[in-house]
Amino acid sequence: MDLDTNGTAHLLGISAFARRVGLAPSALRFYDDCGVLRPAHVDTTTGYRFYRPDQDIRARLLRSLRAAGLPLAEVTVVLDGDEDEARAVLERHRNTVRDRTRTADATIEAVLRSLSGDGTRTEPGAGAGAGAGDGTASGAVTLVRLGGVELASAFRQVVPAAGHDPEHPELGCVLVEIEDGEVRLVATDRYRLSTRVLRPVGAVEGPARRLLLAAGSLPGIGAWAARCAAVTIEAGQDGATLHETAGTASRELPVSAALFPAYREMLSALTPARHRLIVDRTALLDAVNDCGEAPAIVLRLGEDEVTVCLPDDSRATALPAVCPGEQPPPIGFDPAVLAPALEASVGPDVLLEIASATEPVVVRSADQGSFTTLVMPVSLVGPGTPAF
């Protein structure tokens, strides 16, 4: 409970509210920016968010609907629409989930039948900036437990944004920040920037920690971590190790002493978003891919939909979406850049924060953590030409 003197004594800070409702702070920030779960108060000086205790009812329902895979655009209908609309949305989603479950069950059954007695597989159907220890006390050790698959996925998501310039070895690293009950991974080559926030399994032990890890080694370490139910990062002044939580195996983490760029300053320097688009992530990715290998595609935002098409308006696909406020002019993207950003995102929805048709677009998504990346638009005057 926050006890300051600015009229927030009865309110909960974001960390306390996150613990109360079972959502990560990064997810709460995402839902605020999407307009789905607004804080009761935002401090104009610090930007800190505060929530009323009675907001936990909406937050818990939001969490449950998201866990059931309901797209965010439809979550808003259930939360804020009338009962008939909500019922129709839920019944339609339940039918979709049942269809997907039947398909998945049939696929799994076919693969199980293809397994031979010695464990080999046949074709289904064939038979039938900082270095370690920054800001921590000498000798202190930090322990944080994560899901193995989740950490491997995070490595896969952020490593592509790391640089390869030998004159700037710090850009060939991934920054890992352990603080405020979350683990944040960051990579940038100064042209792209990706961040992934993970929610630990249990409480973080020890002080906040910043590690700079060589990006080239992380895919291999991630492949090992993916085979573990859970892994524990143990970090101290002398380095860091990734342990199998339930076993004895471990991997040394490749800690670098280089200085990572001030990425928070890079993000804060972005022009504030004037337009926001919330849309089903898979549907948007499919629409982008349906445009083929074109050098550019166009997103045209309407009040409650977004249309994905080629610059000549062919191959158009209209998708339900939430587009609050003023609609921006059409904005172009290189599908070879936008599609990987959508593929790497998490959860059923994405939020595109658009300042203008010529400035970086922030692509954000969230489940129990969050993933953020920047995508540069392309000019529609000369398709495929970067807009900067």
Beta strands, then each sheet from edge to edge (+ up, - down):
strand 1: 12-13
strand 2: 41-42
strand 3: 49-51
strand 4: 142-147
strand 5: 173-179
strand 6: 182-188
strand 7: 193-198
strand 8: 209-214
strand 9: 230-236
strand 10: 239-244
strand 11: 250-252
strand 12: 275-280
strand 13: 297-301
strand 14: 305-309
strand 15: 317-322
strand 16: 331-333
strand 17: 349-354
strand 18: 361-366
strand 19: 370-375
strand 20: 378-379
strand 21: 385-386
sheet 1: 1+ 3- 2+
sheet 2: 4+ 9- 10+ 11-
sheet 3: 8+ 5- 6+ 7- 19+ 18- 17+ 12- 15+ 14- 13+ 16-
sheet 4: 20+ 21-
end
